[in-house]
Amino acid sequence: MSWKHRHRSFYTEAWPEPEDPELDPRRTALLVVDVQNVYLDFPDPATLEADELVGYRAWAPFHVRMRDVVVPNVARLLARFRGADLEVAYVRVGSWREDGCDRPRARRAGGNAPLLATEPAAQIPDLVAPLPGEFVATKTGDSALAGTGLCLALRTLGITDVVVAGVLTDQCISSTVRGLADENFRIILVEDACAAGTDEIHASELATLNLVYCRVMETEELLPFLPS
């Protein structure tokens, strides 16, 4: 099924087909959100206690998707954008205070432990690491726009269209897409360069965002619209 018909929700199921994107290379940027080592850590199950194995098994499909699908597709997008001399930007999540008190209240709730911006788990994997001259910022909350200077940087560069990839689809990606839409950017969300805790959550959020806030496309569907 084409991207023009996938991921329809109650609100959009009867909407007409969207038009093909027209991406001006001078005004199009790739934004990579929260693709960090913490989401690729996959412990040896033989080292885990019985109660830890429950969480390991629950998160195993996510880690496999990150390793086998998300990171390779982010790498493909980076190669295309850089090869065509298009803008690339990164935002990652991390706290500067050990107790995480610099995070928004919502991010301090429950068992959401802080990720220190200086620790290895918070760094961007080498396979998709930023190059000199590419925008990189650290946030403490969900939206890549909150307190990072990203919106100003995009506007200063004349960007109007943003291709978004990263994690988690229903959290930081959703907040970022909605924020960009409110700032009047056009957004393409690359579904196979994103992930949520489960495939069901991922698919549900794609349907919520699609057509209302962004266009949802797969990497292979997007590449023909980008300069080579």
URURBEL-V22503 format. One record per pair of residues at least 12 apart in sequence whose ideal C-beta (glycine too) atoms are under 8 Angstrom apart, sorted by sequence separation. I is the first residue (numbers start at 1). J is the second residue. D is the distance in whole Angstrom. If there is no record, write none. Layout:
# URURBEL-V22503
i = {I | I}
j = {J | J}
d = {D | D}
This chain:
# URURBEL-V22503
i = {5 | 137 | 164 | 177 | 4 | 43 | 100 | 137 | 164 | 4 | 100 | 99 | 135 | 191 | 98 | 164 | 173 | 97 | 189 | 42 | 98 | 135 | 162 | 95 | 95 | 96 | 189 | 42 | 94 | 95 | 96 | 117 | 173 | 189 | 41 | 93 | 94 | 95 | 96 | 39 | 40 | 94 | 162 | 164 | 39 | 94 | 161 | 162 | 163 | 164 | 165 | 42 | 92 | 160 | 161 | 162 | 163 | 164 | 165 | 169 | 171 | 189 | 191 | 40 | 159 | 160 | 161 | 162 | 164 | 169 | 170 | 187 | 188 | 189 | 191 | 192 | 193 | 39 | 40 | 161 | 163 | 166 | 167 | 168 | 169 | 170 | 187 | 188 | 189 | 190 | 191 | 192 | 94 | 144 | 151 | 165 | 166 | 167 | 168 | 187 | 188 | 189 | 190 | 93 | 142 | 143 | 151 | 165 | 167 | 168 | 188 | 190 | 92 | 142 | 164 | 40 | 92 | 144 | 145 | 154 | 170 | 174 | 178 | 92 | 143 | 144 | 151 | 169 | 170 | 173 | 177 | 181 | 190 | 107 | 142 | 143 | 146 | 169 | 181 | 90 | 107 | 141 | 142 | 145 | 170 | 174 | 188 | 35 | 106 | 107 | 143 | 144 | 145 | 170 | 174 | 178 | 35 | 104 | 106 | 143 | 169 | 177 | 103 | 104 | 169 | 177 | 102 | 103 | 104 | 145 | 35 | 90 | 32 | 88 | 96 | 88 | 90 | 92 | 94 | 96 | 89 | 90 | 91 | 92 | 93 | 94 | 95 | 32 | 88 | 89 | 90 | 91 | 92 | 93 | 94 | 30 | 87 | 88 | 89 | 90 | 91 | 92 | 93 | 30 | 87 | 91 | 93 | 82 | 78 | 164 | 30 | 29 | 75 | 75 | 91 | 71 | 74 | 30 | 32 | 36 | 71 | 29 | 30 | 32 | 33 | 34 | 35 | 36 | 71 | 91 | 28 | 29 | 30 | 31 | 32 | 33 | 34 | 25 | 28 | 29 | 30 | 31 | 32 | 33 | 34 | 91 | 163 | 25 | 29 | 31 | 25 | 89 | 89 | 89 | 87 | 87 | 38 | 36 | 93 | 41 | 81 | 37 | 38 | 37 | 38 | 36 | 37 | 40 | 91 | 36 | 37 | 77 | 36 | 37 | 36 | 37 | 77 | 35 | 36 | 35 | 74 | 32 | 73 | 74 | 35 | 70 | 32 | 70 | 66 | 33 | 31 | 77 | 77 | 73 | 31 | 73 | 74 | 73 | 70 | 69 | 70 | 70 | 29 | 70 | 69 | 29 | 39 | 66 | 29 | 35 | 65 | 27 | 28 | 31 | 33 | 35 | 26 | 27 | 28 | 29 | 30 | 31 | 33 | 34 | 35 | 27 | 28 | 29 | 30 | 31 | 32 | 33 | 34 | 62 | 27 | 28 | 29 | 31 | 32 | 33 | 34 | 62 | 65 | 28 | 30 | 31 | 62 | 24 | 62 | 24 | 61 | 23 | 34 | 59 | 61 | 33 | 21 | 33 | 86 | 86 | 77 | 84 | 33 | 76 | 80 | 84 | 84 | 31 | 77 | 81 | 83 | 73 | 80 | 76 | 80 | 39 | 21 | 21 | 7 | 18 | 21 | 12 | 7 | 15 | 18 | 9 | 12 | 28 | 7 | 8 | 9 | 12 | 7 | 12 | 9 | 11 | 25 | 8 | 23 | 25 | 7 | 8 | 9 | 22 | 23 | 6 | 21 | 20 | 7 | 6 | 3 | 3 | 3 | 3 | 3 | 2}
j = {17 | 149 | 176 | 189 | 17 | 56 | 113 | 150 | 177 | 18 | 114 | 114 | 150 | 206 | 114 | 180 | 189 | 114 | 206 | 60 | 116 | 153 | 180 | 114 | 115 | 116 | 209 | 63 | 115 | 116 | 117 | 138 | 194 | 210 | 63 | 115 | 116 | 117 | 118 | 62 | 63 | 117 | 185 | 187 | 63 | 118 | 185 | 186 | 187 | 188 | 189 | 67 | 117 | 185 | 186 | 187 | 188 | 189 | 190 | 194 | 196 | 214 | 216 | 66 | 185 | 186 | 187 | 188 | 190 | 195 | 196 | 213 | 214 | 215 | 217 | 218 | 219 | 66 | 67 | 188 | 190 | 193 | 194 | 195 | 196 | 197 | 214 | 215 | 216 | 217 | 218 | 219 | 122 | 172 | 179 | 193 | 194 | 195 | 196 | 215 | 216 | 217 | 218 | 122 | 171 | 172 | 180 | 194 | 196 | 197 | 217 | 219 | 122 | 172 | 194 | 71 | 123 | 175 | 176 | 185 | 201 | 205 | 209 | 124 | 175 | 176 | 183 | 201 | 202 | 205 | 209 | 213 | 222 | 140 | 175 | 176 | 179 | 202 | 214 | 124 | 141 | 175 | 176 | 179 | 204 | 208 | 222 | 70 | 141 | 142 | 178 | 179 | 180 | 205 | 209 | 213 | 71 | 140 | 142 | 179 | 205 | 213 | 140 | 141 | 206 | 214 | 140 | 141 | 142 | 183 | 74 | 130 | 74 | 130 | 138 | 131 | 134 | 136 | 138 | 140 | 134 | 135 | 136 | 137 | 138 | 139 | 140 | 78 | 134 | 135 | 136 | 137 | 138 | 139 | 140 | 77 | 134 | 135 | 136 | 137 | 138 | 139 | 140 | 78 | 135 | 139 | 141 | 131 | 128 | 214 | 81 | 81 | 127 | 128 | 144 | 125 | 128 | 86 | 88 | 92 | 127 | 86 | 87 | 89 | 90 | 91 | 92 | 93 | 128 | 148 | 86 | 87 | 88 | 89 | 90 | 91 | 92 | 84 | 87 | 88 | 89 | 90 | 91 | 92 | 93 | 150 | 222 | 85 | 89 | 91 | 86 | 150 | 153 | 154 | 157 | 159 | 115 | 115 | 172 | 121 | 163 | 120 | 121 | 121 | 122 | 121 | 122 | 125 | 176 | 122 | 123 | 163 | 123 | 124 | 124 | 125 | 165 | 124 | 125 | 125 | 165 | 124 | 165 | 166 | 128 | 165 | 128 | 167 | 167 | 144 | 144 | 190 | 193 | 190 | 150 | 192 | 193 | 193 | 192 | 192 | 193 | 194 | 154 | 195 | 195 | 157 | 167 | 195 | 159 | 165 | 195 | 158 | 159 | 162 | 164 | 166 | 158 | 159 | 160 | 161 | 162 | 163 | 165 | 166 | 167 | 160 | 161 | 162 | 163 | 164 | 165 | 166 | 167 | 195 | 161 | 162 | 163 | 165 | 166 | 167 | 168 | 196 | 199 | 163 | 165 | 166 | 197 | 160 | 198 | 161 | 198 | 161 | 172 | 197 | 199 | 172 | 161 | 173 | 226 | 227 | 219 | 226 | 176 | 219 | 223 | 227 | 228 | 176 | 222 | 226 | 228 | 219 | 226 | 223 | 228 | 195 | 186 | 188 | 191 | 211 | 215 | 207 | 203 | 211 | 215 | 207 | 210 | 226 | 206 | 207 | 208 | 211 | 207 | 212 | 210 | 212 | 226 | 210 | 225 | 227 | 210 | 211 | 212 | 225 | 226 | 210 | 225 | 225 | 216 | 216 | 215 | 216 | 217 | 218 | 221 | 221}
d = {7 | 6 | 6 | 6 | 5 | 7 | 7 | 6 | 6 | 6 | 3 | 7 | 7 | 6 | 7 | 7 | 7 | 8 | 7 | 8 | 7 | 5 | 6 | 4 | 6 | 8 | 6 | 5 | 5 | 6 | 6 | 5 | 6 | 8 | 8 | 6 | 6 | 6 | 8 | 8 | 7 | 3 | 5 | 6 | 8 | 8 | 7 | 7 | 8 | 7 | 8 | 7 | 8 | 6 | 5 | 5 | 5 | 5 | 5 | 5 | 8 | 5 | 5 | 6 | 7 | 6 | 8 | 8 | 7 | 6 | 5 | 7 | 6 | 7 | 7 | 5 | 6 | 5 | 6 | 7 | 6 | 7 | 6 | 7 | 4 | 8 | 4 | 5 | 5 | 6 | 6 | 6 | 4 | 7 | 8 | 4 | 6 | 5 | 5 | 7 | 8 | 8 | 7 | 7 | 6 | 7 | 8 | 6 | 7 | 7 | 6 | 6 | 7 | 5 | 8 | 7 | 8 | 8 | 7 | 7 | 5 | 6 | 8 | 6 | 4 | 4 | 6 | 7 | 7 | 8 | 6 | 4 | 6 | 7 | 4 | 5 | 7 | 5 | 7 | 6 | 6 | 8 | 8 | 4 | 7 | 8 | 6 | 7 | 8 | 7 | 8 | 7 | 7 | 4 | 6 | 6 | 7 | 7 | 8 | 5 | 5 | 5 | 5 | 4 | 7 | 5 | 5 | 7 | 8 | 7 | 6 | 5 | 6 | 7 | 8 | 8 | 7 | 8 | 5 | 8 | 7 | 7 | 8 | 8 | 7 | 8 | 6 | 8 | 5 | 4 | 5 | 5 | 6 | 6 | 7 | 6 | 8 | 8 | 8 | 7 | 7 | 7 | 7 | 7 | 8 | 6 | 8 | 7 | 6 | 7 | 5 | 8 | 6 | 5 | 4 | 7 | 5 | 7 | 7 | 5 | 6 | 7 | 7 | 7 | 8 | 7 | 8 | 7 | 6 | 6 | 6 | 4 | 5 | 5 | 5 | 5 | 6 | 6 | 7 | 7 | 7 | 8 | 8 | 8 | 5 | 6 | 7 | 7 | 6 | 7 | 6 | 6 | 7 | 7 | 6 | 6 | 6 | 8 | 7 | 7 | 8 | 6 | 4 | 5 | 6 | 7 | 7 | 6 | 8 | 6 | 5 | 7 | 6 | 8 | 6 | 6 | 6 | 6 | 7 | 7 | 5 | 8 | 7 | 8 | 6 | 8 | 7 | 7 | 7 | 5 | 7 | 7 | 6 | 7 | 8 | 5 | 5 | 4 | 7 | 6 | 6 | 7 | 6 | 5 | 7 | 7 | 6 | 6 | 5 | 7 | 5 | 6 | 7 | 5 | 7 | 5 | 7 | 6 | 8 | 7 | 8 | 7 | 7 | 5 | 7 | 4 | 4 | 5 | 5 | 5 | 5 | 3 | 5 | 6 | 6 | 8 | 7 | 7 | 5 | 7 | 7 | 8 | 8 | 7 | 7 | 8 | 6 | 7 | 7 | 7 | 7 | 5 | 5 | 7 | 7 | 6 | 7 | 6 | 7 | 7 | 7 | 6 | 6 | 6 | 6 | 4 | 7 | 7 | 8 | 7 | 7 | 5 | 5 | 8 | 7 | 8 | 7 | 6 | 7 | 6 | 7 | 8 | 7 | 6 | 6 | 4 | 7 | 8 | 4 | 7 | 6 | 5 | 5 | 7 | 7 | 7 | 8 | 7 | 5 | 5 | 4 | 8 | 8 | 8 | 6 | 8 | 5 | 7 | 5 | 7 | 7 | 6 | 4 | 7 | 5 | 8}
